[in-house]
Each structure stands twice: as structure tokens, then as C-alpha cells.
Amino acid sequence: MAGGMGKRLKPVSGDTPKPMTPLCGRPVMEYVLLLLKKHGIDEVCATLKYRPDDIMSYFGDGSSLGMKLSYRVENEALGTAGSVKNCSDFYGDEPFLVISGDAICDFDLTALIAEHTRQSPCVSLALYPHSLPLRYGLALCGEEGFVRRFVEKPDWKHVMTNLVNTGIYVVSPEAMALVPEDRAFDFAGDLFPLLLDRGEKLLGVPMSGYWCDIGTPLSYYRCCVDALEGRIELPLRCDFAPDKCDDEADEPGGESCPCSDRARLMDLLSRSFMDLGGDFSDGLCIELGGEKLSIAPMVGSSALKICCRSGDSETSRELVSSLKKLCSDAEKRLVSEGK
């Protein structure tokens, strides 16, 4: 589904269709297509309305992505379910996946499809736990996982769950038979309540990973930062890739000392050992009774690595253990002082 204008995002996107909003070097819709391809889906039909030529001229037939891409353009807004109904000649009589072309996620779509195949509901919905769900539709599920009730964009007193509807569905064709031709009809507002009234099963599948609807300038900004800082794994262009230290490695052996901020703790330790003859030519090194100890931040986690180079293994263990306790006490001090 890629027909949106993105009115709330216009301060960022201008006249650009919402799915074509650039995010770290690629249009948002391109990340969605690459996610589909990653999960073995290489035939896609895009529903378009606002400035369709912008999207069609960029993606063409999809061959540049190794996919087969076709389009259906709406003259009048048909709603989410109506626009998909307009693709009935594409999806035929097999279950199919519906996904928004303007949200960033890294969901395991293969697992979602497998769960739909296993349980055979009328529709399977990808749900995402969200701490601020007010802008979204919520789905309340029973213990067996089937949806009992929908609540659209509630205020706080009507929030009954943190599971938001992401707009990603696996749909059985029989559900689409209830969608009228050539008029506006939505999944969440029209089709899903109708299916529930008829006693049909709608399966809610909580998804892990990352999901962000870039519908506002703030959510768009946060998504850009998350991508640049590696909180979501996206195929970013090389000039947008997060900084990495692939050539670094933690020194083998020694003991690790967890901490909340390794750089802050190293600052305290460095200043403390500066007057005690600490050597800073290769990180922080300390000599005690002829034994050489080193303290350094670990590469892959917020912790310090403490090592001792000594011919006496028992002495090394005792020195490392003592220094680890000193580091732990220093960390507790920083936390308690709130520095």
C-alpha cells in the first residue's frame, strides 16, 4: 500500500509521496521492498494514488531490485481494503501479504506467514508492542492469540493493550470477498469488525524487532537516528553506514566489569591512577609489585576488561579480582552520585 500523501510529514517531505520520503539514502518504500525480497517475496503489486508517476518512474518494473513489480492506480480513494481489492487479479485465490510502503521495520515476515499457514485464520495481523500507542489502532487478543476487539487511536483511559496494528497482514482471499467494489473500505475500520461480527478468526501475531511509522516529523527523525546508530539493521548506502569498529577486538582472557557508561568510568579511573603512576601510552596500565595490569573499555558491550600479564597465574587472578572490585566500587559511586 503506497498511495499516501503523508500530510503530517509534509514539513519534511514537501510534495514527495510519503513512501518516497528519503531515509538515509533510499526511499522508505525501497527498504520495504528489500525486506520482502529478503523473505522470498519477489512479486509485488503496489497500490498508488498520490503522485503515482514519482513511484513508478523510480522503481519501474522492479528488475533493478531483482523483483517483479506492478501497479494499480486509484482515481478515487478506495481505503486500505478497497485498494487491495483493486489488486484481485494479482493475488488470485491464494493467501497474500499486505504491507505498508511507508513504515520501517525488520520483522520476520517468514515467521508471520508460517503462523498464518499453521493456524489458518481468515487474517493474521502483525502486532507490535508500543509504549505510546495513542496514534495507532490497538488489537486486544485472548490467550489463544485470536483478536477479541479493536480500538482505534484511543485516549489513555481507553488503552487496554500495548499491541498496535502495524498494517502488515496475511490475508485469505475469502476475507476479501466481503470488500465491496469501487468504494472506500478500510481493513481496521470496516473489514475486521465485520469479520469479527461473523465469527471469523483473526490471529494477532506479536512481532519482535523494530517498527516505526514515519508519519510525523518527530517519528521520522527518530527513525533516521535509529538507522544511523544501528538500532535497526537496514541496507544503508555505504556513506550512511553506522560507525563500526570491525578491525578491533577485545583482548582475550582477563575479567569483565559491567558498567553503565564505560567512557565515564574510564575517566574516573584514569584520573585516579594518574597520580599513582599510571601509564597511558597503550590504554591505562598499572604496575603493582612488578606485575602489569591493564584496564580498557570492551568493544561490544558497556563493560571494562581487566587483564594481568604475569608469570604467576594465582597472583594474576588475585590482582585482577582486586582491581575488578575497585572498578565495581567506582561504578557504584558514580551511579549514586548521579554524575
Secondary structure, 3 states (H helix, E strand, C coil): CCCCCCHHHHHHHCCCCHHHCEECCEEHHHHHHHHHHHCCCCEEEEEECCCHHHHHHHHCCCHHHCCEEEEEECCCCCHHHHHHHCCHHHHCCCCEEECCCCEEECCCHHHHHHHHHHHCCCEEEEEEECCCHHHCEEEEECCCCEEEEEEECCCHHHCCCCEEEEEEEEECHHHHCCCCCCCCCCHHHHHHHHHHHCCCCEEEEECCCCEEECCCHHHHHHHHHHHHCCCCCCCCCHHHCCCCCCCCCCCCCCEEEECCCHHHHHHHHHHHHHCCCCECCCCEEEEECCEEEEEEECCCCCEEEEEEECCCHHHHHHHHHHHHHHHHHHHHHHHHHCC
